[in-house]
Amino acid sequence: MAPATHDALPVLDRSGDTPLHAQVAAQLRGYIRANKLAAGAALPSEAALCERFGVARSVVRQALAALAAEGLIQRESGRPATVAAPQEHRRLVQRSTGLYEQFAQSGVSLQTRVLAFARAEPPAEVAEFFGTPQLLLLERLRHVADAPLAYVRTWLAIDTVPGLRAEDLADASLHGVLTRRFGLRPGAGRNQIRAVAADAQLAELLDTPAGTPLLMLQGRGMDQHGRPLEWFTTWHRAEQLVFDVDVSVGHESVQPRLQAPSDATPDAPGTPDGQDPLARAQALVAELSAELARLRGPRL
């Protein structure tokens, strides 16, 4: 594949305090993450980059070394660097342990930057879950090798975390802090996964073009005593993360979502012949259970 053209690379901003090698790395990183440089594409040679940016070879080599350390490029002696295939990270979505703990267990260092931590007015469904509107909103940006991976928005009850500060959560596990300082451990909960498009704010936070598909994980969790602990929403860069789900025989379940009573009317869609929606849902569950049993039957 042909190298990227010199004209495709923007000029450096020499008026700030950011080192030149960091600026070169940032410019190349931006193109790689925006998929303007696909996996396997060759970067311009060191000499070409020096000429284009007007910097010394040592500056270019520092920039390329940083990108190689992040896993974004591959370097071979005597050849131009090439863009590496995107690295996939994995997350088990049916575990109560958070992203930080799961990455730590797999040997991946996850950096956390706290964007905001203050009292805020929650949505009605969040206040209903906690049984109070007296909540704190925690916003964090998670990175792997300085590359943004996920943006997290978490609600916590004020009276359960007295004295908790934003600096306590930088490059730290929220669950770990809750356990060590407040004796609160994550228990049962429910998670939902949706595919969403990045709006302008998410695109800027996650360094991706607006409209890019993201994986959104939303969950509500209880503590070890069955009391509300957290409500969170996490937006992940879809090309960097894979959600894993463990399946074991005997643990599948179907949870029907019924219409609200005010919306349920005779002969409405999904309730043929005016059948009670609960009875209809129970019938569907029975049909699905029978099908699962058939599929689990003896195999040759």
Solvent accessible surface area in square Angstrom, and as a share of the most:
residue,aa,sasa,rsa
1,M,164,0.73
2,A,81,0.63
3,P,74,0.47
4,A,19,0.15
5,T,88,0.51
6,H,67,0.30
7,D,135,0.70
8,A,42,0.33
9,L,3,0.01
10,P,50,0.31
11,V,105,0.61
12,L,18,0.09
13,D,87,0.45
14,R,134,0.49
15,S,102,0.66
16,G,47,0.45
17,D,149,0.77
18,T,73,0.42
19,P,72,0.45
20,L,58,0.29
21,H,56,0.25
22,A,34,0.26
23,Q,20,0.09
24,V,0,0.00
25,A,3,0.02
26,A,49,0.38
27,Q,49,0.22
28,L,0,0.00
29,R,40,0.15
30,G,28,0.27
31,Y,46,0.18
32,I,15,0.07
33,R,18,0.07
34,A,33,0.25
35,N,120,0.62
36,K,139,0.59
37,L,16,0.08
38,A,51,0.40
39,A,54,0.42
40,G,47,0.45
41,A,4,0.03
42,A,17,0.13
43,L,0,0.00
44,P,6,0.04
45,S,47,0.30
46,E,39,0.18
47,A,54,0.42
48,A,18,0.14
49,L,0,0.00
50,C,20,0.12
51,E,139,0.62
52,R,60,0.22
53,F,7,0.03
54,G,54,0.52
55,V,17,0.10
56,A,61,0.48
57,R,104,0.38
58,S,71,0.46
59,V,25,0.14
60,V,0,0.00
61,R,120,0.44
62,Q,95,0.42
63,A,0,0.00
64,L,6,0.03
65,A,46,0.36
66,A,38,0.29
67,L,0,0.00
68,A,38,0.29
69,A,89,0.69
70,E,25,0.11
71,G,34,0.33
72,L,28,0.14
73,I,6,0.03
74,Q,114,0.51
75,R,103,0.38
76,E,107,0.48
77,S,120,0.77
78,G,87,0.84
79,R,169,0.62
80,P,61,0.38
81,A,7,0.05
82,T,45,0.26
83,V,7,0.04
84,A,16,0.12
85,A,71,0.55
86,P,88,0.55
87,Q,108,0.48
88,E,101,0.45
89,H,16,0.07
90,R,134,0.49
91,R,20,0.07
92,L,51,0.26
93,V,12,0.07
94,Q,73,0.32
95,R,102,0.37
96,S,57,0.37
97,T,51,0.30
98,G,13,0.13
99,L,7,0.03
100,Y,60,0.23
101,E,37,0.17
102,Q,22,0.10
103,F,3,0.01
104,A,61,0.48
105,Q,145,0.64
106,S,80,0.52
107,G,70,0.67
108,V,41,0.24
109,S,80,0.51
110,L,11,0.05
111,Q,56,0.25
112,T,6,0.03
113,R,128,0.47
114,V,31,0.18
115,L,60,0.30
116,A,41,0.32
117,F,36,0.15
118,A,59,0.46
119,R,153,0.56
120,A,33,0.26
121,E,147,0.66
122,P,12,0.08
123,P,68,0.43
124,A,88,0.69
125,E,97,0.44
126,V,3,0.01
127,A,21,0.16
128,E,144,0.65
129,F,37,0.16
130,F,23,0.09
131,G,65,0.63
132,T,38,0.22
133,P,67,0.42
134,Q,78,0.35
135,L,0,0.00
136,L,26,0.13
137,L,28,0.14
138,L,0,0.00
139,E,31,0.14
140,R,12,0.04
141,L,4,0.02
142,R,8,0.03
143,H,31,0.14
144,V,20,0.11
145,A,36,0.28
146,D,98,0.51
147,A,9,0.07
148,P,8,0.05
149,L,0,0.00
150,A,0,0.00
151,Y,0,0.00
152,V,7,0.04
153,R,74,0.27
154,T,0,0.00
155,W,18,0.06
156,L,1,0.01
157,A,8,0.06
158,I,53,0.27
159,D,119,0.62
160,T,49,0.28
161,V,3,0.02
162,P,91,0.57
163,G,58,0.55
164,L,16,0.08
165,R,133,0.48
166,A,33,0.26
167,E,111,0.50
168,D,33,0.17
169,L,1,0.00
170,A,51,0.40
171,D,84,0.44
172,A,17,0.13
173,S,12,0.08
174,L,9,0.04
175,H,18,0.08
176,G,16,0.15
177,V,6,0.03
178,L,0,0.00
179,T,51,0.30
180,R,173,0.63
181,R,117,0.43
182,F,45,0.19
183,G,40,0.39
184,L,16,0.08
185,R,126,0.46
186,P,36,0.23
187,G,26,0.25
188,A,81,0.62
189,G,55,0.53
190,R,132,0.48
191,N,54,0.27
192,Q,50,0.22
193,I,74,0.38
194,R,106,0.39
195,A,85,0.66
196,V,44,0.25
197,A,67,0.52
198,A,4,0.03
199,D,78,0.41
200,A,80,0.62
201,Q,96,0.42
202,L,12,0.06
203,A,10,0.08
204,E,145,0.65
205,L,38,0.19
206,L,0,0.00
207,D,60,0.31
208,T,14,0.08
209,P,67,0.42
210,A,74,0.57
211,G,46,0.45
212,T,30,0.17
213,P,90,0.56
214,L,1,0.01
215,L,43,0.21
216,M,20,0.09
217,L,1,0.00
218,Q,38,0.17
219,G,2,0.02
220,R,99,0.36
221,G,11,0.11
222,M,51,0.23
223,D,7,0.03
224,Q,60,0.27
225,H,119,0.53
226,G,47,0.46
227,R,128,0.47
228,P,42,0.26
229,L,6,0.03
230,E,13,0.06
231,W,7,0.03
232,F,25,0.10
233,T,11,0.07
234,T,3,0.02
235,W,26,0.09
236,H,0,0.00
237,R,5,0.02
238,A,36,0.28
239,E,69,0.31
240,Q,23,0.10
241,L,3,0.02
242,V,40,0.23
243,F,33,0.14
244,D,41,0.21
245,V,88,0.51
246,D,81,0.42
247,V,114,0.66
248,S,58,0.37
249,V,116,0.67
250,G,62,0.60
251,H,149,0.66
252,E,68,0.31
253,S,85,0.55
254,V,57,0.33
255,Q,112,0.50
256,P,64,0.40
257,R,192,0.70
258,L,76,0.38
259,Q,82,0.36
260,A,50,0.39
261,P,126,0.79
262,S,102,0.66
263,D,86,0.45
264,A,33,0.26
265,T,76,0.44
266,P,113,0.71
267,D,104,0.54
268,A,12,0.09
269,P,126,0.79
270,G,60,0.57
271,T,7,0.04
272,P,67,0.42
273,D,140,0.73
274,G,35,0.34
275,Q,69,0.31
276,D,81,0.42
277,P,37,0.23
278,L,90,0.45
279,A,40,0.31
280,R,77,0.28
281,A,6,0.05
282,Q,108,0.48
283,A,37,0.28
284,L,74,0.37
285,V,42,0.24
286,A,63,0.49
287,E,102,0.46
288,L,86,0.43
289,S,58,0.37
290,A,64,0.49
291,E,72,0.32
292,L,57,0.29
293,A,60,0.46
294,R,155,0.57
295,L,94,0.47
296,R,98,0.36
297,G,24,0.23
298,P,146,0.92
299,R,205,0.75
300,L,233,1.16
